[in-house]
Amino acid sequence: MTLNFSAKITVDAKDKTIAIYDSVNIDNEFYPENPVKTKITFDKKITIAVETDQLTHLRANLNSTLRLIQASYDSIESVKI
């Protein structure tokens, strides 16, 4: 028996959301060999849906994606005028 693990996270960064989505989603599009099925969508908020049969892969993928989101947000904030 194979277990499937999944998670869905929604991120709302107000006026920075689309810029963060653009920066994070490009990484996802260019990593087709990712062992975790990852779908990142934008509809006023960023939604990250992940699914895998390995819990450790799910955790690692979410950690990486959330850190990329945080780094994008911090970068935008650092150049605020």
Secondary structure as UniProt FT lines:
FT   STRAND          5..11
FT   HELIX           14..16
FT   HELIX           17..29
FT   TURN            32..33
FT   STRAND          37..42
FT   STRAND          46..52
FT   HELIX           55..78
//
